[in-house]
Amino acid sequence: MPHSPQRSARSLGLVFERSHALGKAFHYVDTSGRGYLPPDEFEKAVELVLTSDESHHCPGGGELTSSQVKHLVYSLRGSTLVDELSLIHI
């Protein structure tokens, strides 16, 4: 499913807005302190911070769907954040 530039910009804006919370989530998930995560663990950390949850629903509707998080993680492939073992550096 293709994403519009507006949707991508919104996703990136949300990542920037919640960068501190994402850092805490990455630290929580990276229990060994390696500084990198496999894509599935990285995705879990992002979902903890950026997806909507009925009990924590933001009235502004700023959350992402699980599908959008998957697309975000997929889009990191080939970036300098991902090494040759497909580990995402945090």
N, C-alpha and C positions, 0 to 999 in steps of 0.2 A: 504494500500500500504506500504510494508516494506521499510525501509530506510537503505541505506548502511552506514557503519561506517564512510566513508569519508564525506558523506552528513551531518551526525550528527555532526562530528567534525567541518565542515564548519559552520554549524548553530550556534554551541556553540562559535566558534571563532568570528562570527559576533556579537553575543550577548555581548561578552566581549569587542570587539572593540567599540561598541556603548553604553556601560553601562551608561555613563554620560547622553547621550541623552535619554536613556530609563528611567533613574531616573527623568529627567525633565518631560517626558511624563506621568509617573506614578503620579507625583505630580499634573500635570495638570488635569488628569482624576479623581484623588482622591480629589475632591473639598471640602469634609468635613474633610480631614486630618486624617482619621481613621487609615491609615497605612495598609489597606488591600483592595482588590478589588474582586468583583465577577469575575468568569472566563471570561465572555463576555466583561467586561470593561477592564480587564487585556489584553485580546486579542486585543481589539481596540488600546490600548496604544502601544503594541508591533507592530501592523500593521503600526501605524503612523511612527515608526522609522525604521522598518526593511523590509517593502515591497517596491517593485519597483513602481514607479509612473513616467509616461511618462515625466512630467515636471521636475522631479528631478532625472532622470536616471543617475546612476553612471556608468561611462565607464568601470569599472572593473567588472561589473555584480555581485556585492557583495550582492544584495538584496535577500530576501526570497520571495517565493510565498505565497499567502494567505493560501493555503493548508499546506505548511510547518509550518506556524505560528500556524495553528490549531493543527497540530501534536505536536509542541513544547508545547503548552498550555496543551494539553491532557497528554503529558508525565510527567507533574508536579503532576498529581494525585498520591496520595500515598507518595509524598515527604514531608519533614518537612516544606515546604513552604505553604502547604495547610492544613487548619484546618478541624475539623469535620463538619463544615458548608459549606465546599468546597470553602471557601474564600482564596484567594492567598495573603499571606503577602508580602508586598513590602518594 
